[in-house]
């Protein structure tokens, strides 16, 4: 895992109990057997699986000189090209904890003139953000070039925890916390949120631990109960904590954090793996 920051950006590096600096390097686990072309491109840090599927559909991906097709698998040693550029798998895995400032968007789309998280981090490698936050929210994002980790953390079916510190516009009551924890019906999405953990953190502040990530979920939940979110900060994704990172700062995930994350992800699946299992079970 590559952990060094890009020039010009302050990083907040942690030290583990043995006094080791958090700048460790890891190599990705070697892939054995065949993998789908979209997974190969994602793991290479070139693009997301969804974008890879679009490129394949558009005929821009070649495998050994021939146009790739959706669902195609490749084995080690085969050559993959996108728009004439040969794509090599990344050997170093990068995993960063980033404090996204308010007003920054988690997209590469610059059509609207917004400042993006990629402008903030400005890393020399192509990274993807894990667990998007809307423009008005702030706090912890993970950024990586390893698509498999991204997919496993993001998949709602894996029930991985994300913790938020939420400030609202009026005093919080026990009834509000109970209703938030029990699940709130969201009319706009026609869905009731999963039961979650909610606890008081101040007169107008509470902590919420979710295992799903619906669009603007916390804001919608609060609005349904006649509260308005004034500030929303994500402070944890699974075992990775925001800590004392200031807005715009990032740091490398430590060896200890990564080992614990891997243990938590051990039985997780990503959407591609689950679809393959479902197909084989028919």
Order of alpha helices (4+ residues) and beta strands (2+ residues): beta-alpha-alpha-beta-beta-beta-beta-beta-beta-alpha-beta-beta-alpha-beta-alpha-beta-beta-beta-beta-alpha-beta-beta-beta-alpha-alpha
